[in-house]
């Protein structure tokens, strides 16, 4: 069982990946696989939501009744701001912008998202960054290398096509299954088998 998962939603394109992952967490919480689930979103995620989910992100997130808390990037009253409250938690930033990558790689914690994920790094827990930017600069790659050396998993949002996806949801589901594999959650969804 996983004690808790914190999902970070940044301003990178690909919000569907994050929402699909939250849906999966709700199912896993109901099944008793995880105890707690939280979301921290940035102002950039609010802007992206206007275009990609055609709505209000806060309203969308309020529909996920399984969440123990939903926090904006400026909500410093959140319990997630303290590393004492994230001990044993897993972090997943999906989608993850290069802004978040750069901040984490350089120890910058001026938003709740980075502070929370940095708490997860400092307590030695698993952090997965599902990057969605392209192309990548040398600076981006160096920042990701720094994070990888700290144990952070860099997982580009690169869905596989061997399952013959028919819809955008199929592609997003693939990434959800991949993230679940990375954080060590067993699932019954299809995997590659030659």
Buried (B, 14 or more C-beta within 10 A) or exposed (E): EBEBBBBBBBBBBBBBBBBBBBBBBBEBBEEEBBBBBBBBBBEBBBEBBEEBBEEEBEEBBEEBEBBEBBBBBEBEEBEBBEBEBBBEBBBBBBBBBBBBBBBBBEEBBEBBBBBBBBBBBEEEBBBBBBBBBEEBEEEBEEBBEBBEEEEBBBBBBBBEEEBEBEEEEEBBBBBBBBBBBBBEBEBEEEEEEE
